[in-house]
Amino acid sequence: MRILGIHDGHTSTACLVENGKIIHNISEERFTKIKGQGGFPKSAIEFIYKNSNISAKDIDLVGLVGYVKPLTSISDYTKGRQNLFPKIIKYLPTDPRWFIKKYVNQSRSKRLKDKKLISCLKSVGINIDKVQLMEHHQTHADTAYYMSHYYQKKEECLVFTLDGSGDGLSGTVSKVNEKGNWERLKEISSYDSLGIVFGRVTQLLAMKPWEHEYKLMGMAPYAKEEYAEEAYKIFTNYLQLDSDGLGLKNPTKLWGNSLLKDLRKAFKEVRFDNVSAGIQLLHERLVTNWVENWIKKSGIKKIAVAGGCFMNIKANKNLMELNCCDDVFIMPSGGDESCALGACLSLHSKNSKIKIEPLLDLYWGPKNEENSILKTLNKYKSKLSFEKLEDVESKTAELLADHKIIGRVSGRMEWGARALGNRSIIANPSRVENLRDLNIAIKMRDFWMPFAPSILWEMRKDYAVYPKENNSYLMTMGFDGTALAKEHLKAAIHPYDQSMRPQFVKKDYNPKYHKLISEFKKLTKIGGVLNTSFNLHGMPIVNDTEDAVYTLLNSGLDYITVDDYLVWKS
């Protein structure tokens, strides 16, 4: 059975699952070169057809997520435009949650009759009869459960979702028993959204909402504790736990631009680092207390989480450290880019008896064929030099030991927001000066933002403080760094609080990247490298050789490697 998942929304994505195996999963942004590209993922679907050697007629089911006009759109956020719904909600004589739910239900009933949708589907050969509408938050929940070890081991767990907004909700809590039966225990309205509050604070600080929230998390440790607490107290006026501690509530009549306007007044003379620290504290405390309350109420101590809010690695660290929590699974890159995958998993679980394969890695995108690599390199031969190597990993390790900065393209591209070695910029993590080189000459990022390490799985406990055993290895969780990490990885951990968001590289899942780091360790005794996404600031992660060459020519990168080819500027 072949199932196509489509997310038509922010960071639009297409996914193909065949007989329980994830074949392809890729976001539209990798083709259009527009970060966070929304809309119908036509290029991603066409890529899936071509690289799977199938056509639309070979697809059995299509799961569609999105395609309802949102109450507050991303363009309203980024351009600061007034939106009709926040104005209506502010003056509603009735419960705004009821209003939002009714609007969403009415919109859902019209989705499959929408002429624009039908036209988009027809452009990729899909008949509307094959399409099933999927609820946004259920697809988040499906990724959290079906990609977890609880599903594989048939263990009971609680599943949490939390984000900005999707189909009128910003969060859910579900129970899944040993037989895989679902029971939704709680829904949180978009009106009571932590993601929306965080997004508006991101906009308040002149950054892109729904994209730059991680920058606030990176800034937060720089604030003094007393000032962070003062900002946090102000934020509690905008979002709180319900009286029973099992949900979130917005005690204001503020939403959308009216919320932004009020935040500007409340934080008029509050410094940006203190604002960042305050909203980060709000996020951490609300999420941690909310999850803890549900664990205590249900008695279920194993949890799985997904949704954009669970990309906050500091909050995820707190969940791992909860005494009442025995185990936590965090869906990698669990923002809206995961909804297409969730749609596939949901339909597969309902329509097939074949077990979904376990999550091992995220290398679900394109790879570069050698003839294509050579064609591109020869195209730029007046500007580039290159050679094919028998052992590109060992040569890369030598260059890293000599403090060269390298863009790496290897094998299939990783899916999601975080680079995992196959489309990464890598550097020697032991020298702080490399931070400046990366930030100014290549990444052009905000000066306070930390980078991340890729660490050999075998050395994870040498570098990361483990309060309890956890199988997180795909950059989903924050860890405190050990004394050795502060020595070996000083350029790849947070410069202020010494925390890190590591990728632990397993040999079985990425043998070439594991070999590269192992060779680097032989030369330097350091079991990790600095890893950041292979892109220029504001652009998506590179897809192919053309993208990689463009980045080399327009940055201070010393080298790039494309599979077995070492490339540098002439």
N, C-alpha and C positions, 0 to 999 in steps of 0.2 A: 504494500500500500504506500502510495506517494502522497504526501500532504505538503501543501505550500502554505506558509504563514506570511501574512502581509501586515505590516504596521504602517498605516497611512496617518502620519502625524509627525511630531517633533522627532528628529533623527529617524526618519523612515527607513525601514529595514525589510528584507525578504529572507525567508528561511525555507529550506527543504529538508524534510525528514522522511526517510524511506525505510519501512519495516523496523522502526525503532532506532534507527541510526541517523545522526545529524550529518547530512551530506554537505550542505552549504548554509552559511549564515553571514550576511553582509549588508552593510548600511549604504544607502544611496549616496551619502557624502563622499564615499571613496571614489565615486565616478564623476560627480559634479564638481568636486573640490571645494564645496561650500560646507563648512563645518556645521553640523547639526541640521543638515538639509531636511526639510519637511516635505510633506506631500506624498504622492503616489510613487513607490520605488520602482519605476519602470526599468531603469538601467540594471538594478540589482536582480530583478526577475529575469531579464534577458540574459544576464550573465549566468544565472542558475540553469536556464534552458541550455545554453551553449556548452557549458562545462560539464553538464550531466548527460549531454547528448539526448535530451528529451524535448518535447514540445508541450503545449498546454493540454493536448488531448491525453497525455500520459499522466496528468495529475488527477488523482481520485477525489480529493477534498481540498477546499481552500478555506482557511481561517482568516477572517478580516478583523483587525483591531483598528479603531479610530473612525475617521470619516464622519464625525459629527462636529458641527460648528461649536468650538469651545466657548464657555461663558466668558473667559478672558484669554485672548489669543497671545501667542508668543510675540507677534508683531506689536500688539498693544503694550506688552511689557518693554520690549527693546526700544520702541519709539516714543514711549510715554504718552500714548494717545488715550483719550477718554473712551471708555467702553460703556455701552448702554446698560449692561446688566448690573455692574456695581452701583450705578446710580439708582436703578430700580430697587435693588436689594436694600439699599440704605433707608429707603422710605416705605418699605413694605410693612403693612399692618400685621402681617402673618409671619410665621416661621420661615426664614429664608432657606432653610434646609429642605423644607417641603417644596418650595418654589423651584429650587435647583433640580431636585429629583423629578418633578413633573416635567420640567423642560427637557431633561435628558431622555426620559421615557418617550416623550412625544417625538424627539429627534431620532431616537433609535428605530422607532416604528416606520420612519420614512427612508432610512438609509439605503436599503436595497432597491428603492425606486428612484434614487437620485440619478439624473441623467449624466452628470459629470462622472460619477463613480462607474456607471455602466460603460461609459466611453473609455475610461482608463483601463478597466478590466478587458474590454474588447481589444484595446491596443496591444495587449499581451496574450490574446487568444482565449481569455477565460470567459466562460458563460456564467451568468449570474446564478444559474441553478446549482452550480457546484459550491457556491459561497455560503459560509455560515458566519454570522456575526458573533464575535467573542467579546465578553466584557473585559474591559481594561485591567481591572485589579485581579480578576480571576486568572488572567494570563500571567501576571506577576507571580501570583501564588503558585501556579502550575510550574513555573521555572524553579521556584524555591523548593518545591516538593520533589518533582520528578528528576531534577538534577542532583538531589541530595542522596546521601547514603541511607537515609531513613526509608526511602522508597525501595532501594536495592535490598535492604535487610528486613523490610516489612515491619518497621517500628512505628509506634504511635508518636506523633509530634504535633506541636502548634506551629502554624504558618502565619507569619505577619507580613503585611504589605504596607508601604508608606511612601507617598510621593507628593507632588504638587496637586495634580488633579487628573482624573481619568474617568469618564462616564459619570461625573457628578460625585465621585468619591475621592478621598485622599488617603484612605487606609482601610484595612480589613484585618480581622483575626479569624482563622479557621482551625478546626481540629480535624486531623486525618488519623484514622485508627489503623490497626495492624492489617486490616483487609483492604486498605486504600479507600475507604469511604469518607466522604467529605461532609463537614458540618460547619457552615459559616456562623460564627459566634458574635461578630461585631462588625458594623460598618461605620466609618467616619466620613462625614460629608466634606466636600470640597470647601465648604464655608469654614470648616474647622481645620484648615490645612497648615501643617508645619512647613511643608514645601513652599507654599505660597508666601508665608511670612518670611522665610529664609530668602526666597527669590526677590521679594520687594526690598529686603535689606541689602541684598547684592546690588540692586538697582540704585538704592540710596547712596551707595558708595561708588557710584559711577562705573559699575562693572555690568557685564551681561548676565541678566537673570536666566536661570535654567542652563547656565553654562559655566559661570565663574564662581559658583558657590564654594568650590574647593579652594579658591584664593582666600576667602575669609577664614576657612579652617586653617590654612597655612599661616595667616597673619595672627590668629588668636593667641598663640603662646607668647607673643611679644608683649602683651598687655600685662600690667601689674594686677595681681589678684584682686586687690580692693576695688580698682576701677572696673574690672570685669564683672564683679559682683554688683556694682551699682548699675551697670548697663543691663545686666541680667534681670534685675528687679523691675526695670522699666519694661522689658520685653514680656514679663509675666502678665502685664496688663492686656496684652494682645492675644496670648494663647496660654491655656492652662489645661491640666488634667481635669476630667469630669469629677464630680463629687465622689463617684465610686472608684475612681482611679483607673477605669477600664477603657476610657476614650479620651479624646481631646475636645476642647470647647473654645470657641471664639466668643469672648464676653462682650465684644464691641458690636457696633453696626457698620464696621469698616471692612471693605473688601476691594480688591483691585486698586485703582488709582486713589480712591479715598483713603485706603490704608497707607499708601506711599506718602500722601500729603500729610497725614497725621504723624507718620514716622519722622518726617523732615522737621516737624515742630518739636517732637519729643527729643530728638538727638541733634538739635541745632548746634550746640556748642560742645558736643562729645567727640573726642578724637577717634579717628577711624579704627585704630587698633583696639580701642576699648569697645567700640561697637561690634567689631568682628568677634572679640572674645565673649561679649555678652550673648550674641545670637548663637555662638557655638555652645556655650553653657546651657542655654535654653534647649537646644537640640539634644545635647547629651543627656540632660536630666529628664526631659519629657520622655524620650525614647526608652531610656534605661528603666525609669519608674513604671512606665506603661507596660513594658514587657515583663518586668518583675512581678507586677500585680497580677498579670494573667497566668504566669507560672504558678504563683501561690494559690490563685483561685481554682485552677484546673488540676493542679498536682502533676501536670505534664512538664518534665524538665528538659526535654529536647525540643529545640526550636529551629525553624528555617525561615529566612527572611529575604525579601526582594522589594524592588522599587527604588526610585532615585534617592530617597532619604537614607537608604542603607548603603549608599556609596560613601557615606561619611565614616571614614575608617577609625576616627577617634571614638565615636559612639559605638561602633562595632567592637572595639577593644573593651569597652565597658561591659558589653553583653557577655563577652567571653569570660570576664572576670567575676560575673555574678555568682555568688555562692550557691544560689538556688538553681542555677542552670548547669546541667550536666554536659550539654553539647550544643553547639550552634553551627548551622550551615548558612553561609552568606552567598547568595547568588552572585557570581562575578559579573561586573558591569550590568547591574540590575536595573538600570534606568529604562526609559521607553524603548531603547534599542533591543531590549530583551523580549518585548511583547510578541513579535513575530514568532520567536521560538516557543513562547508559552502557548500561542495559538496551535502550533503544530503538536506540541506535547499533549495538550488537552484533547484534541481531536483523535490523536493516536490512542490515548488511554481509553477512549469511549468506543473506538471502532476496530480495535485490533487486540488480539490476545498475546501478541509478541511483546516481550518485555523491552522497555526503553533501555538503550545501552547507557552505562554509567558515564558520568562526566569525567574526562581525563585531562583534556586541554581545550583550548579555544581556537585552534588553527583551522578555521572553517572557510577561509577566503581564497583568493586566487594565488597561484604560483606563477613564476616566470619561466617560460620555456627558453632553452638556450638560444634558439634561433632569434627569438624576440629580444633577448638580452644583447646579442651581438649586433643586431640591426640598430638598436638604440645607441649603443656605444660607438658604433661606426658613424652614426649620424652626427655625433659630437666630437669626432676624432681630432678636429682642429683645436679643440679646447681641453681635451682629456687625454690622459695616458692610461693604459690598462693592461693587465696580464692575467692569464688563467693560472691558478695555483693548484698543486696537488693536495696541499693541506692548508686551506685558507684559515681554518680555526687557529692553528699554531702561529701563523704569520700575524693574524689579528691580535693574538695574545702578546706577541713581541711588541707590536706597535702600541698597544695599551700600556704595557710596562714602561714604554718610552714616553708615556703621557700624550700620545696622539689621540684625537677624538674621531670616532668612526661611526658612520651611519651604516647599519646592517640590514640588508634584505636577504632573507633566507627562507626557502620553502614557501609554504602557504601562509598567507597573511592572517594574523590574529583578528578575531572579531572583538568588537567592544571598544570602550573608551581608553583602555590602558594597554600600552605596548608590553609585549611579553617575549622580547628577544628577536622575533622574526622581522619586525619593522621597528627597530630601536636605534637610538643613538647611544653608544656606550663609551665609557671613559674609565680611566683609573680612578678609583674612589678614595685614594689615600691622600690626595693633595687638594687643599681647599681652593687653590688658584684655579683649578678646573671648573669650579662653580662660575667664576667670573667669565672664563672663556666661553662656557656654554651659554650663559645668560646674555652676554653682550654680543658675541660674534655669531651665535647660531640660533638659539631659541628665542632670544629677545623677550624673555619673560620678565615678570615683576621680580624685583631684586630679592624679595623676602621668601619667594617660593622654594621649598626644598625639592630635591630630586629623590629618586628611589633606588634601592639596590636590587640586583639580581644575585641571589646567593645559592650556592650549592645546597641541595636538600640535606646532604649529609652534615653540613655545618650550620644548620639553622639554629641549633641551640648554643652554638659558640657565639652567635651574633645577636640573637633575639631572646629577650626574657620571656619565658614560657610559664605563666602562672598555673596553667593546666594544659594537658595534651590537646592539641587541636590540629586538624588536617588542612588548615588554610594555607594555600600556596600560590594563589592567583591574584595577589594584590588586593584582597578584600578587607584586610584588617590591619590596624596599627599595632605595633609592638614597641616596647621600650628597648633601647639598644644596650648591649652589655659593654663592659669596659673595653673588650677587644673590638667591638663595633666602633666605638668612639675613636679608636686608634686606626683601624684598617679602613673604615667606611666613612670617614669624617665628611667627605664631600657628597655622600649619598644618604645622609640622615638629616633630620631637621636641625639646623644650626643652633637653635635656642633650647628646645626641650629634649633633644637627642632621641626623639622617637623616629620610627621609620615605617614605611609601607612596602614591605619586601615581596618580591617574587622568589619563591624557593624552587629552584630548577631541578626537576626530577629527570634522571638519565633516560628512563623509559619513554617519557613524554616529549622530550626535546633533546635527543642525543648530541646533535651538533652544537647547540648552545651550551650544554653541559660540558662537552669536550673543550670548548673555547675557554670557559671559566676555569676548568681544571688545568689547562695549559697555562693560563695566567697565574694560577696558584703555584704551579711549579716554579715559575720565574720570580714571584713576589711574596709567596707565602700568604697571599690574600685570597680568600675563598669566595669572592664576590666582585661584581663590577657595578659601576654607576650606570643606571638604565633610565632613559627618558624616551618619550615617543619620538619617532623619526618624522618630524615635520617642522616647518617654520611656524612661529607663533600665529595663532588664528586660523591655521589651515588644518585640514584633516590629516591623519596619519597617512604616509605615502602608501600607494597601492603597488605600483609597478616600477620598472627600471626608469622610465621617463620621469616619474615623480622623484625618484631618488637622485637622478642626475640634476634635475632642476634645483633641488635643495642643496646639493653639493656646490653648484655654480653660483648660488645666491646666498651663501653663508660662509662661515669660517671653518667648516668641517675640513679635517686634514685628509681623510679618505672615506670612501664608501666601499662596501663589499656587496656584490650581487651574486648570490650563490657562491660559485667558485672563483669569481672575478674580483680582483683588487683594482680599484679605480681611484685616480687622483687628478687634480687639475694640472695641466701642462705648464 
